[in-house]
Amino acid sequence: MLFRSTAANLVVTGGLDIARVDGTDQTRLNADPNIGHVDGQSYAPNIIVINQDPGRPGAELAVRQAIITAIDPKAWDRVANEGTGVLGENIHATPNGFCYSALGSAMPTPSVDRAKQYLTAAGYTPGPDGKMQKAGKKLTIRLVTITTQNGGPEYLLTQLNAVGFDTQFINSDAAAFTKAYTNADYDVVPGIHQAPYPVAGTAPTFLEGTFSPAGLNRAHNADPVLADLVTKALRVPLEQACAAWKDVNLRILETATALPLSAQIARNYFKKDVFS
């Protein structure tokens, strides 16, 4: 796989006829009159996933609520996708995706102060260094991100630190990120669950069922209600599917299991003298 900047350079110089380019390299290609592009669709978003394994900080509801309340999907999209992503309020679909429901009333209103309040109500207090603690133990979380998301990882780090988390930050290449996510070696990740086709995205199946790495449940979430709702949404007749997927998303947001961010648009660049 070519690095995005390398692919962009090769399209400009003629080394490639066409290439997918994401992120900040899109800006200079968009300004080149000799370069054209075709946009694809993305029918499911990236999401914030919180590890709920017993013994992890995310096993506590107040901690999960603080995490998802600290993060603003719009701000994430500005730094991760230069504001070009597709925002939405569902885990499994963007607004142009399968069985999308407007769930703005269930989405957390982004606020660092409100995030702090969740922790304070759960018995956490700021220590001498400003980090939240309980019974003398710092609230330490492991944030694992991927380098292909531009400024998104640093944004997450800034927001979580502002709340008072003692954040261990690991910004990984694709291989290391995949390994950490698969093995649940994280507390918070921006999970990549996009869908190139207008079907339900895979994210809900990574939030229930048998724990990873043996199963797909990378959130280590032992919520039987969510498991039943996902099973129902995948099996009911088409005319009942949208109501079922709405219930899935409401459960995910109510339990602060995950947070939808935005979907990155696939943009394929080419030399105009090669393709018309």
Salt bridges, closest charged atoms under 4 A:
ASP22 OD1 - ARG20 NE 3.18
ASP25 OD1 - ARG28 NE 3.24
ASP39 OD1 - ARG267 NE 2.61
ASP53 OD1 - HIS220 ND1 2.89
GLU60 OE2 - LYS134 NZ 3.27
ASP129 OD2 - LYS138 NZ 2.76
ASP185 OD1 - ARG142 NE 3.50
ASP187 OD1 - ARG56 NH1 3.22
ASP223 OD2 - ARG251 NE 2.89
